[in-house]
Amino acid sequence: MPQMNMIQALNSAMDVMLERDPSVIVMGEDVGYFGGVFRVTEGLQRKYGEHRVLDTPIAEGGIVGAALGRGVNGLRPVAEFQFSDYIYPAFDQIVSELARLRYRSAGAFWSPVTVRTPCGGGIRGGQTHSQSPEGIFTHVCGIKVVMPSNPYDAKGLLIASIEDDDPVIFFEPKRLYNGPFDGTPDKAAVAWKGDPRAEVPEGHYAVPIGKAQIVRSGAALTIVTYGTMVHVCEAAVRDTRLDAEIIDVRSMIPLDVDTLCSSVSRTGRCLIVHEATGFSGFGAELSATIQERCFWDLEAPIERVTGWDTPYPSAFEWDYFPGPARVAAALRRLMSPP
C-alpha cells in the first residue's frame, strides 16, 4: 500500500472520483493549470481537461453559486477556496441557498456540492490565512461539516463527501498537509514531529461521514478533539503518561454523539480541545451535548483548551493555538480537581 501525505491523499480522492464518475467536476481559483496554491489539485486538469477541472474568477460567492447551479443540473462539483479565511464572501450563498435548497423545495431539488478549504494556522500564514471558522458552519442546518486529521481519513472522507447528495464543507488543516511546521525557535512548542505520511489505498474507499474514531483507548479520561489538535493531544498524553482516551470527531455535523458519550460515561472526565477561538466555538456545543447526556457520570467539570478569543496573532501563533504544554496542564487539572 503506498505512503501518502495529506496533499497526495486528497489529490488521489479527486482523481479516483473524476475517473469513476463523469458527473464530478473540480472548480476554484488556480485549481487547474497551477494545481492549487498548495498543489492539492496538481495534474488533474492535464489528465481530465479544462471542462472537468476549471479555473474560476476570484469571486467566492460566484464559485458557490456556479457550483450550486451545476449541482442542481446533475453534476457533483468539488469547489475549492484557497484559504478558509476567504469563505466569508460566499457565506450568503452557502447559508441562504446551498444549505436550504433541499428543504425549501421539499426534496424536489438538491445540489451535491463539496466545498474544500484549507483551515487553521501553524505555517506562519498571518491573520488572514490562518483562521478556523468551522464552528460557524456547524450552526447552519442543511450542510455537513467535516475535518480529517490524517491522510487515510482525508481521502476516505473526501470521497464520501463527493458521493453524498447533501452539501459538505470539507475543512483541511493546512498544518498537516506536509507534516508539522517546526520553524519556530521554541522546539517545545511544536506539537507533532511525526511522519506526515500514512498508508493510503490507491483506489476507491470511503470513510463514513458522521462517525468519530477512537484514536487512542484509555480509562482515566476522554479527550474530544479534531484536526491538527489530534496530534497535539497525542503528544500531551505521551508527556503526562495518563491513560487517556482520544476521540477524533472527524465529522462535526452530523456528530457521533453515541461514541463521545459512551467514552465519557465510562471514564467520568472529559477534555475538549480545538484550535479555533473558544467563545461560541464548536467545543461549547460538544461540552453542552456531553454534559446533557453524561451529567451523572461526570467526576469533574468538563474542561476546554482552545485558541485565544482574539483575531489570529501573526507574531504569537505558537502561543495562540493549544500546544502540548497547555493540553497537558489541563489534563493534570482534570485529574486533580480542587
N, C-alpha and C positions, 0 to 999 in steps of 0.2 A: 504494500500500500504506500503511495507516495507521501512525502512530507510536504506540507504547505504552511505558509504563514496566512494571516487573515486576508491579506490582499489577494493572494493566489486562490484562496478558498472561495471568496466572493466572486472573483472572476470566473472560476470554474462553475459556480452555480448558474451564473448568467449564460455561460457558454452552453451548458447542458440544456437549459431551458430554451434558448434560442434555437438550438438544433432539434430539440424534441417537439416543440410547439410553435408552428409558424405564426400564431397569433401574438407571440411575445415580441415586444419591441423594447429597446433601451433608448432613453432620451434625456438630455440635460446639457448643461454648459460644458463644452470641451470634452464630452464623453467619447466622441468619435475619433477624429484624426489624432488628437492629443492623447487620448486614452484616460482622461480624467486627471484632476490635479494630483491625486495620489496613485494614479496608474491602475485603478481598480478595473477599468474597462479596456485596458490596453489590448489591442489586437482584435477586438470584437468587430469593429467596423470593417477592417480589412477582410475578415472572414465572412461576414454576413451582409455587407453592403450598407450604403448610406440610407436606404429605405427601412432598414431594421435597427440600425444604431445611428441615431441622428443628433447632430448638434442643434441647440436651441439658442435663441437670444438670451441675454441676461435679464430675465423677467420671470421671477419665481411664480408669481400669480398666473402668468401666461403658461408656464410649464405645466402647472397643475390643471388649469382649465383645459389645455390641449390634451393632456393625458386623460382627464375625465371624459371628454368627448370621444376620444378613441376607444376608451374602455366601454362606454355605452354602446358603441358600434361594433363590438365583438373582439377587440384587441385586449391584450394584457400588458399594459405599459409598465415599465420599470423606470421611474423618473428619479434622476439624481440631482440633489442640491450639493454644491461643493463643500459647504460647511453648514451645520445646523443653525449657526448664527444667522444665516441668510433665509431661514424658513419663514420668518415673520411676515414678509410681504405676501406670502402665499397663504397666510393663516385664514383669511376670509374664504378663499376658495376651498380650503381643506375642511373648515368647520361648517360653513353655510351650505356648501354644495356637495363635495365629495362624501363627507360623513353621513349626510342626511338623505341622499338620493334614494336609497332603497326604502327607507321609512316613509319619505314624503310621497313616493309613488306606490305605496302599499305592495312593494315587492315586484312591481312591473318592470322596473329598471334597476340596474346596478352597474358599478364600474370597478373592476378588479385592479385598481392601481396600487402599486408598491412604490412608496417614496423612500428612497435610500438617502441617508445623510450622515456624514462623519460628525461625531459629537465629542465633547469633553476636552480636557487640557492635557498638559504633560509634554507638549512638544514645543513650548515657547512660542505659541501662536498668537499671543496677545489677547486683548479684551474681546475683540470681535471675531476670533477664530477658536474660541476655547469654551463656549458655553454648553450647558447641559439642560436643554429645555424639555426633556422627556415628560416631566411631571405635568406640564401644561396640557399635553395631548391626552393624558390619561383621564382628564376631566371631560373629554368630548365623546359623547355617545355616538356609536356608529363606525368607529375606526379601531383597529387593533394596533398595539404598540409593542415592539419587540426590540431587545438589545442583547446580542450574543457576547460571550466573554472569551471565546476560543475559536480556532479555525474550523473545527468539526461542526460545532453548533452554527457558526456563521453560514456555512454552505447549506446545511440542512434546513435552517430556519429561513434562509432567503428563498430556497426552492419552495418551501411550504407557503411562504408569503405570496410568491408569484402565482402559485396554484390556487390560492384562496380567492373566493369570489367577493370577499369584503376588502375594503381598502386597508392597507397596512403602512404604518410609519415605522421604518426599519432604521434604527439608530446603530451606528458603527463606531465604537470607541477608537478614535484615531491613534491613541497612545498604544494600542495593541496591534496596529496594522503590521508593523515590522518588529514588534517587541518593545521593551521599555526604552524610553529616552533617559540616558544616565549622564547627561551633560552637566548636571548640577554639581557644584563643588562639594556639596554635603552628601556624601555617598550613603549616609544613613537614611536620607530622605527618599531614596529610590525604593519603590515598592516591590519591584519584581525584576530579578535579573535572570530569569529562566529562559529556556529556549522558546522563541515565539512560534515555532513550528509544531505541528501535530500531524498524526496520521489522518488523512482525509481521503475517502474513496474517490476515484476519478469519475465515476458515473453518477446516476441519479439516486438520491435518497432524500428523505425528508425528516426533519426533527419537528414533532408536533407543536403547534402554537397552543399555548395555554397549559403547558406542563413544565413545572420547575424541576431542577436537578439537584440532588444531594451530592455536592462536590466532595464533601468530607463527612464521614459519620462520627458522631460523638454523643456523649451523655450528659456533660456538665452544663451546657448552654447551647442556644441556637443563634447563629449569625445569619441574617437575611440580607442579601446584597445582590448586585448585578454589575455587569460590565467590567471595567478595569478594577473596581473595588473587590471583585472576587479574589484576585491575585494579591491585593493589599491585605485582605483578611487572612489569606493563607499564610502570608509572611508573619502577620501578627500572632497567629496561633502557634506558629513554629517558635516565635520568640518567647511566648508565655508558657508554652508546653501545656496548655489547657486542653482538656478533652472536649473540644468544641465541635459542633455540627455546623457545617457551612452549606447554605442553600443558595444556589444561583437562581434567581427568579426567572430570568431569560425572557419570559413573556409577562409584561406588566398588565396588559389588557388583551385577552382575558387572563385573570390571575388565578394561579393554582392555590387556592385558599386551603384546600384539604392537606396538601403536603406541608405547608407552612405550619398550620395549626396542629397537625399530628406531631410534628417535631417539638414545638414549643410546649405542648401539653405533656410531653414526655420529659423534657429537660427542665422546665419550670423557669427558664430565663431566656431573654431574647435581646439581642443587639442588632440594630438596623444600621446599615452603612451605605451611603451613596455620595457621589462626588458633587451633585447639584446642591444648590442653596437649600438650607434646612427648612426655613419657614414656608409652610404650604408645599413643601416638596413631596415626592411620592412616598418617602418614608413616613410621613404623617398618616397617609392612608393605610400603609402597612401596619403601623402601630395601632391605629384605631380598629382595624379589622381583627388583628390578633388579640387585642385586649377584649373586644366584644365576645370572641369565641373562647378565649383561654383564661379569662379572669381568675377563675377559681383554682387554676393550676399554676399560676404565677407565684414564684417565691421572691421576686424582686421586681421593681418597676421596669418597664421596657425602656431601653436607652437608645439614643440615636447619635451617630457620628456622621457629620455631613460637611459640605463646603460652607464657607462663611456666608452670612447674609449681606453680601456686598457685590457690586459688579466685579467681574473677574479681574484680579490684580496681576498685571503682567510681571511686575517685579517680585511678587511673592507667591508665585503659583505653587511652589513646593510646600508652602505653609497653608495655602488656601484649601487644597483638597486633602482629604484624610490620608495620612501615611500610616505605616505600621506602628509607629510610636503612639499616635493618637488612638488608634484602634486598640492597641494593647493596654493602654491606660484605662479605656472604657471597659475592657474585659475584666481587668482587675477590680474596678469599682463594682461591676455587676456581680462578681463572685464574693465580694465583701461589702455588702450594702451597710450603711450606717444604722 
